[in-house]
Amino acid sequence: MSKQSQAEKISNGAGFIAALDQSGGSTPKALRLYGIEEDAYSGDEEMFALIHDMRARIAKAPAFTGDKVVGAILFEMTMDREIDGIPTATFLWEQRGVVPFLKVDKGLEDEANGVQVMKPMPELDTLCERAVAKGIFGTKMRSVVNSANAEGIRAVVAQQFMIGEQILRHGLVPIIEPEVNINAADKAEAEDILLTELKSALDALPEDQQVMLKLTLPEADNHYLPLVNHPRVMKVVALSGGYSRDEANDRLSRQTGMIASFSRALTEGLSAQQDDAAFNAKIADSIESIYQASVAG
């Protein structure tokens, strides 16, 4: 029943997916933006404890509920930790009504053919088994497209769907994320190639399977509408990709059927130095603005 309820919430619920999945490489920057400098902690253990405290504070905020936040993407260490003595994924779903996802990729290879494919994931099956046991609904994995190189984009999509099929075998719903760099000189051309490759890969999926897509907000409004309407797609979500929250929200509001899955844009303006009242008010404002942009289309 829980899986069916979660699938229904993601497919039809009004709201957006919070990306709370900063990894080791991006955590120091996330903490700096949150008002915690690198001299405030020593080593990875203290760093990850601090970022978990930030994520827990967000998850416990009164506005962070399934009414407007339909899902949240977690980092592996966040999945393994607790909030108020409750495993994080369980807390999100049972206490907040938010569907939990897990980031599973291990980072990016060096650029080749204008793209960065994902590093190998030899422990993926084991991680998926742990995720299922902890109540995770789906996964997320990120590649990056830096230029309109057809060969490179084809390789990105092929790898994403190959691993996506491995994830589907565990009963998890994969979020396929081929991010197009917002600073790419030929971003619109890259998005044209990506749309073609994604449609081809989706058409090849068995009729009883669905994936989700996480895509950079496009240059042409509703460029990805054919994917939103594809029967193999549960939901298309948008990454902020470095756009400010205002610009990301503005672009998103013009995309029919896409919802947000923002990370930095969600936490913009939050600070460890804020008292609970100020923090909760700020995250409530962020959630409201991203929610409105998500339901506008």
Legacy VTK file of the C-alpha trace (Angstrom):
# vtk DataFile Version 3.0
C-alpha trace
ASCII
DATASET POLYDATA
POINTS 297 float
0.000 0.000 0.000
2.819 2.403 0.846
4.483 1.987 -2.567
1.159 2.547 -4.330
0.461 5.614 -2.192
3.931 6.974 -2.874
3.633 6.390 -6.628
0.270 8.149 -6.618
1.730 11.111 -4.710
4.621 11.505 -7.143
2.445 11.019 -10.238
-0.457 13.243 -9.256
0.397 15.176 -6.097
0.729 18.945 -6.221
4.176 20.091 -5.140
7.871 19.550 -5.766
10.803 17.329 -4.813
13.417 18.746 -2.432
16.997 17.804 -3.328
18.774 17.259 0.007
21.515 15.096 -1.486
24.713 17.157 -1.441
27.619 14.683 -1.534
31.127 14.920 -0.120
32.354 17.195 -2.886
29.513 19.704 -2.648
28.940 19.632 1.122
31.570 22.275 2.070
29.970 24.757 -0.345
26.497 23.952 0.972
27.687 24.516 4.527
29.379 27.815 3.578
26.120 29.044 2.062
24.452 27.984 5.308
26.888 30.125 7.295
29.304 27.407 8.466
32.885 27.934 7.300
35.368 25.097 6.837
37.331 26.086 9.954
34.234 25.270 12.048
34.673 21.515 11.635
37.465 18.977 11.382
37.227 16.035 9.008
34.415 14.378 7.109
32.627 12.991 10.164
32.021 16.440 11.664
31.199 17.879 8.232
28.544 15.260 7.500
27.102 15.611 11.005
26.645 19.339 10.393
25.008 18.878 6.980
22.692 16.265 8.494
21.711 18.763 11.181
20.853 21.242 8.422
18.787 18.682 6.508
17.021 17.563 9.683
16.187 21.181 10.503
14.663 21.594 7.039
12.714 18.320 7.281
11.309 19.284 10.687
10.225 22.777 9.601
6.436 23.189 9.849
6.147 24.027 6.120
8.088 20.940 4.996
5.194 18.535 4.522
3.664 16.489 1.734
1.117 19.240 1.121
3.725 21.087 -0.954
6.849 18.888 -0.874
5.935 15.570 -2.496
9.411 14.035 -2.297
12.972 14.464 -1.038
16.243 13.122 -2.436
18.680 11.954 0.239
22.426 11.378 0.337
23.407 7.857 1.440
24.655 9.039 4.839
21.371 10.881 5.370
19.439 7.677 4.677
21.600 5.904 7.259
21.005 8.546 9.939
17.946 9.412 12.015
15.763 12.419 12.683
14.359 12.566 16.211
15.330 8.928 16.705
13.492 7.766 13.557
15.290 6.554 10.391
15.306 9.479 7.961
13.266 7.847 5.175
10.671 6.620 7.672
10.493 10.064 9.285
9.932 11.745 5.933
7.122 9.456 4.814
5.355 8.653 8.089
5.814 11.985 9.874
5.821 14.449 6.966
4.099 12.657 4.063
7.181 13.160 1.852
8.319 10.359 -0.508
12.017 9.457 0.030
14.524 9.001 -2.814
18.241 8.147 -2.657
21.160 9.556 -4.646
23.111 6.507 -5.846
25.791 7.778 -8.234
29.429 8.036 -7.127
30.325 11.161 -9.045
31.475 11.952 -12.559
34.243 10.827 -14.865
36.441 13.446 -16.561
34.881 15.135 -19.576
35.030 13.321 -22.916
33.028 14.119 -26.063
31.534 17.142 -24.342
29.975 15.160 -21.475
30.742 13.620 -18.104
29.365 10.128 -17.619
29.018 8.563 -14.193
31.795 6.702 -12.431
31.317 2.941 -11.987
28.940 1.809 -9.234
30.102 -1.709 -8.308
28.145 -1.659 -5.038
24.861 -0.555 -6.632
22.919 -3.779 -6.103
23.863 -3.851 -2.427
22.957 -0.179 -2.025
19.589 -0.744 -3.702
18.864 -3.660 -1.367
19.653 -1.448 1.635
17.492 1.328 0.211
14.514 -0.985 -0.217
14.935 -2.232 3.364
14.955 1.373 4.629
11.767 2.338 2.812
13.245 4.291 -0.100
10.895 4.708 -3.084
13.319 5.650 -5.846
16.855 6.702 -6.749
18.648 9.552 -8.496
21.848 9.567 -10.555
23.457 12.498 -12.343
25.471 12.905 -15.536
26.452 16.231 -17.126
26.228 17.479 -20.707
28.594 20.382 -21.392
28.142 20.747 -25.160
25.956 19.607 -28.058
28.036 16.543 -28.904
25.685 13.874 -30.247
28.054 10.987 -29.512
28.603 12.144 -25.942
24.913 12.746 -25.244
24.069 9.326 -26.656
26.607 7.767 -24.266
25.127 9.640 -21.292
21.587 8.482 -22.045
22.672 4.896 -22.764
24.519 4.660 -19.428
21.643 6.244 -17.501
19.075 3.820 -18.886
21.320 0.777 -18.542
21.788 1.505 -14.837
18.153 2.563 -14.566
17.084 -0.914 -15.648
19.321 -2.399 -12.945
17.601 -0.169 -10.375
14.132 -1.061 -11.650
14.866 -4.734 -10.991
14.988 -3.862 -7.279
11.511 -2.351 -7.404
12.856 1.198 -7.146
11.941 4.048 -9.506
15.078 5.652 -10.995
15.331 9.378 -11.577
17.376 9.732 -14.777
19.341 13.011 -14.574
21.330 14.079 -17.658
21.986 17.670 -16.563
22.710 20.159 -19.343
25.186 22.763 -18.095
23.373 26.124 -17.977
26.595 27.804 -19.162
26.953 25.645 -22.294
27.373 27.903 -25.335
25.160 25.582 -27.383
22.683 24.693 -24.623
19.596 24.773 -26.872
21.248 22.493 -29.435
22.298 20.086 -26.689
18.694 20.008 -25.459
17.472 19.125 -28.961
19.836 16.145 -29.130
18.997 15.098 -25.576
15.249 15.124 -26.281
15.731 12.815 -29.266
17.919 10.382 -27.311
15.614 10.323 -24.293
12.529 9.645 -26.448
14.323 6.756 -28.130
15.410 5.236 -24.804
11.934 5.621 -23.294
10.308 4.004 -26.325
12.538 0.960 -25.752
11.406 0.423 -22.152
8.941 -2.403 -21.437
5.330 -1.276 -21.130
5.169 -2.146 -17.433
8.110 0.063 -16.435
8.303 3.764 -15.609
11.185 6.090 -14.818
11.412 9.706 -13.777
13.492 12.378 -15.491
15.380 15.273 -13.875
16.295 17.864 -16.492
17.802 21.331 -16.706
15.216 24.036 -17.315
15.232 24.376 -21.123
15.839 27.361 -23.366
12.620 26.733 -25.310
9.509 26.606 -23.129
7.823 23.173 -23.073
10.731 21.654 -24.973
10.348 18.521 -22.859
6.561 18.273 -23.053
6.803 15.073 -25.188
8.622 13.482 -22.235
6.074 14.763 -19.703
3.393 13.012 -21.746
5.345 9.804 -22.410
3.665 6.721 -20.884
7.014 5.411 -19.546
7.565 8.595 -17.512
6.136 8.895 -14.005
7.223 12.538 -13.609
9.580 15.097 -15.118
11.324 17.276 -12.533
13.565 20.278 -13.061
16.943 21.040 -11.506
17.896 24.645 -10.760
21.398 24.104 -12.134
22.892 27.300 -10.750
20.044 29.639 -11.632
18.890 31.842 -8.773
15.644 30.742 -7.152
13.772 33.636 -8.780
15.011 32.765 -12.264
14.545 29.037 -11.739
10.983 29.606 -10.533
10.264 31.924 -13.475
11.546 29.393 -16.015
9.761 26.510 -14.299
6.418 28.302 -14.197
6.416 28.282 -18.019
6.899 24.495 -18.333
3.688 22.474 -18.513
3.748 19.379 -16.309
7.261 19.840 -14.882
7.845 20.281 -11.152
10.905 21.474 -9.260
13.640 19.361 -7.736
15.807 22.176 -6.419
18.800 21.963 -4.067
20.704 25.227 -3.723
17.664 27.246 -4.812
15.634 25.630 -2.015
18.140 26.436 0.729
18.961 29.941 -0.533
18.864 32.381 2.383
18.931 29.770 5.154
21.539 30.213 7.886
22.762 28.261 10.876
22.729 31.568 12.748
18.960 32.059 12.314
16.758 31.234 15.278
13.997 28.707 14.660
11.367 31.339 13.985
13.464 33.087 11.324
14.643 29.791 9.816
11.134 28.352 9.617
9.779 31.547 8.088
12.526 31.579 5.439
12.114 27.931 4.443
8.331 28.448 4.351
8.801 31.323 1.888
11.138 29.182 -0.250
8.751 26.244 -0.242
5.801 28.446 -1.156
7.565 30.119 -4.081
8.868 26.815 -5.496
5.476 25.173 -4.980
3.714 27.961 -6.854
6.174 27.673 -9.758
5.708 23.894 -9.794
1.913 24.019 -9.983
1.788 26.995 -12.382
2.358 24.768 -15.406
LINES 1 298
297 0 1 2 3 4 5 6 7 8 9 10 11 12 13 14 15 16 17 18 19 20 21 22 23 24 25 26 27 28 29 30 31 32 33 34 35 36 37 38 39 40 41 42 43 44 45 46 47 48 49 50 51 52 53 54 55 56 57 58 59 60 61 62 63 64 65 66 67 68 69 70 71 72 73 74 75 76 77 78 79 80 81 82 83 84 85 86 87 88 89 90 91 92 93 94 95 96 97 98 99 100 101 102 103 104 105 106 107 108 109 110 111 112 113 114 115 116 117 118 119 120 121 122 123 124 125 126 127 128 129 130 131 132 133 134 135 136 137 138 139 140 141 142 143 144 145 146 147 148 149 150 151 152 153 154 155 156 157 158 159 160 161 162 163 164 165 166 167 168 169 170 171 172 173 174 175 176 177 178 179 180 181 182 183 184 185 186 187 188 189 190 191 192 193 194 195 196 197 198 199 200 201 202 203 204 205 206 207 208 209 210 211 212 213 214 215 216 217 218 219 220 221 222 223 224 225 226 227 228 229 230 231 232 233 234 235 236 237 238 239 240 241 242 243 244 245 246 247 248 249 250 251 252 253 254 255 256 257 258 259 260 261 262 263 264 265 266 267 268 269 270 271 272 273 274 275 276 277 278 279 280 281 282 283 284 285 286 287 288 289 290 291 292 293 294 295 296
